[in-house]
């Protein structure tokens, strides 16, 4: 299941910090900017909502992290989830199978040095020839990041060859990508199942 919050400014931060538990409250308070604190609690609030709706679990989750920072629930390692946020929204993907997600604001301009570093020739051509290159860039980027979060490997050195390598593996995931109604951000969920 996918949980999304586009109303970050509406979060009562004081109340949210109490609700998410000590672990996340301490983590969120390390940030200096109010927006970053709100986003930090927003993803956990979404996770809490999903855990209660889907699994009947209430209360703040206690997380641990894999070698590359992928979060897991200490008490329920069989429940898979992933979290992401951008300045405009927070996202949580939750399910019974491994999942990765990414949400990104569409940039104001395109940095072709970044494109050359991150995308192969076909992907660069797709971006360059798109009616909306900024949107195409963001769609490609969220797919790569969601995939890397799905595998748990984190950012790698060969981003251009990522999907070539992945297509040659035994298991290639499904991608579910959406564009915000106001076209200000894009999110992608990656997993073995289909996420709606």
C-alpha positions as MATLAB code, in Angstrom:
seq = 'XXXXXXXXXXXXXXXXXXXXXXXXXXXXXXXXXXXXXXXXXXXXXXXXXXXXXXXXXXXXXXXXXXXXXXXXXXXXXXXXXXXXXXXXXXXXXXXXXXXXXXXXXXXXXXXXXXXXXXXXXXXXXXXXXXXXXXXXXXXXXXXXXXXXXXXXXXXXXXXXXXXXXXXXXXXXXXXXXXXXXXXXXXXXXXXXXXXX';
ca = [
       0.000    0.000    0.000;
       1.050    3.550   -0.632;
       0.571    6.408    1.817;
       1.175   10.003    0.769;
       1.018   13.312    2.641;
       1.040   16.524    0.606;
       0.137   18.733    3.583;
       3.427   18.936    5.437;
       2.824   22.512    6.638;
      -0.371   21.377    8.400;
       1.476   18.990   10.727;
       1.386   20.075   14.361;
       5.054   19.439   15.027;
       4.823   19.427   18.831;
       2.045   16.852   18.781;
       3.718   14.796   16.040;
       7.009   14.622   17.948;
       5.148   13.118   20.914;
       3.274   10.674   18.710;
       6.214    9.251   16.697;
       8.171    8.119   19.742;
      11.518    8.992   21.188;
      13.663    7.411   18.450;
      12.160    9.480   15.617;
      11.641   12.604   17.725;
      15.347   12.723   18.575;
      16.213   12.103   14.931;
      13.864   14.840   13.696;
      15.141   17.379   16.207;
      18.663   17.067   14.800;
      17.459   19.077   11.830;
      17.684   22.858   12.061;
      14.978   23.736    9.535;
      11.322   23.397   10.467;
      10.477   21.816    7.088;
      13.080   19.083    7.563;
      11.715   18.289   11.021;
       8.182   18.100    9.644;
       9.232   15.819    6.788;
      11.123   13.568    9.190;
       8.024   13.008   11.310;
       5.653   12.958    8.317;
       7.137    9.732    6.928;
       6.854    8.020   10.319;
       3.264    9.208   10.750;
       2.504    7.633    7.363;
       4.243    4.419    8.401;
       2.243    4.381   11.637;
      -0.992    4.908    9.706;
      -0.134    2.065    7.347;
       0.899   -0.300   10.121;
      -2.372    0.306   11.940;
      -4.591    0.012    8.857;
      -2.847   -2.930    7.231;
      -1.556   -4.908   10.215;
      -3.473   -3.668   13.283;
      -0.253   -2.415   14.897;
      -0.427    0.783   16.911;
       2.146    2.973   18.573;
       5.472    4.301   17.415;
       7.558    1.836   15.411;
      11.094    1.006   16.499;
      13.429    0.927   13.531;
      16.811   -0.555   12.822;
      18.838   -0.064    9.673;
      20.614   -2.358    7.213;
      24.188   -1.936    6.005;
      23.242    0.768    3.488;
      20.659    2.502    5.645;
      17.495    0.619    4.618;
      15.062    0.730    7.542;
      13.442   -2.339    9.117;
      10.968   -2.816   11.961;
      12.748   -4.470   14.882;
       9.615   -6.252   16.128;
       8.181   -7.125   12.703;
      10.921   -7.846   10.141;
       8.329   -9.632    7.970;
       6.657   -6.276    7.213;
       8.440   -4.406    4.454;
       8.345   -0.660    4.004;
      10.281    2.222    2.570;
      10.131    5.962    3.169;
      10.936    9.035    1.132;
      10.213   12.743    1.135;
      10.832   15.890   -0.823;
       9.953   19.473    0.131;
       6.425   19.041   -1.241;
       5.340   15.661    0.136;
       6.133   12.552    2.155;
       5.722    8.959    0.944;
       5.539    5.532    2.587;
       5.280    2.229    0.700;
       4.309   -0.765    2.809;
       3.708   -4.445    2.093;
       4.543   -8.097    2.593;
       7.365   -8.054    0.029;
      10.520   -5.984   -0.302;
       9.752   -2.468   -1.495;
      11.633    0.714   -2.375;
      10.274    4.188   -3.035;
      11.441    7.639   -3.961;
       9.739   11.006   -4.266;
      11.413   14.024   -5.841;
      10.430   17.587   -6.610;
      10.735   18.387  -10.300;
      13.783   20.668  -10.635;
      13.687   24.156  -12.125;
      16.505   23.407  -14.534;
      18.343   20.416  -15.906;
      22.014   19.751  -15.160;
      23.368   17.769  -18.103;
      26.539   16.873  -16.188;
      24.324   15.039  -13.701;
      22.433   13.388  -16.575;
      25.636   12.133  -18.166;
      26.840   10.792  -14.826;
      23.568    9.055  -13.884;
      21.913    7.928  -17.108;
      22.906    5.796  -20.076;
      22.638    7.084  -23.654;
      19.098    5.767  -24.167;
      17.908    7.399  -20.945;
      19.624   10.669  -21.861;
      17.966   10.584  -25.291;
      14.605    9.931  -23.653;
      15.082   12.985  -21.440;
      16.430   15.179  -24.244;
      13.603   14.239  -26.652;
      10.807   14.506  -24.116;
       8.166   17.215  -24.387;
       9.049   17.940  -20.750;
      12.725   17.086  -20.063;
      12.533   18.133  -16.402;
       9.662   15.729  -15.798;
      11.390   12.942  -17.761;
      14.588   13.448  -15.751;
      12.635   13.187  -12.483;
      10.776   10.072  -13.599;
      14.039    8.348  -14.548;
      15.720    9.433  -11.313;
      12.906    8.221   -9.031;
      12.917    4.839  -10.774;
      16.636    4.420  -10.167;
      16.507    5.517   -6.565;
      13.420    3.395   -5.791;
      15.177    0.402   -7.354;
      18.333    0.944   -5.291;
      16.241    1.267   -2.142;
      14.367   -1.910   -3.119;
      17.619   -3.848   -3.434;
      18.991   -2.212   -0.289;
      22.303   -1.426   -1.976;
      21.977    2.358   -1.882;
      23.592    4.602   -4.468;
      26.125    2.790   -6.626;
      29.014    3.783   -8.882;
      27.413    2.567  -12.110;
      24.088    4.383  -12.276;
      24.050    4.436  -16.107;
      24.313    0.622  -16.243;
      21.942   -0.041  -13.368;
      18.952   -1.334  -15.317;
      21.108   -3.224  -17.812;
      22.545   -5.217  -14.903;
      19.123   -5.542  -13.276;
      17.454   -6.831  -16.457;
      20.015   -9.634  -16.547;
      19.141  -10.792  -13.038;
      16.534  -13.429  -12.243;
      14.141  -10.988  -10.615;
      13.225   -7.628  -12.077;
      10.689   -5.584  -10.119;
       7.552   -3.717  -11.103;
       7.563    0.082  -11.064;
       4.624    2.265  -10.180;
       5.241    5.948  -11.030;
       2.907    8.882  -10.479;
       3.134   12.599  -11.193;
       1.560   15.036   -8.725;
      -1.635   16.656  -10.040;
       0.118   20.037  -10.038;
       3.194   18.458  -11.730;
       5.469   19.646   -8.920;
       6.847   16.229   -7.944;
       7.091   12.598   -9.046;
       7.069    9.424   -6.986;
       7.952    5.849   -7.853;
       7.456    2.634   -5.910;
       9.486   -0.421   -6.840;
       8.707   -3.968   -5.756;
       7.858   -7.504   -6.720;
       4.153   -6.789   -6.345;
       2.046   -4.020   -7.798;
       1.427   -1.057   -5.544;
      -1.598    1.194   -5.854;
];
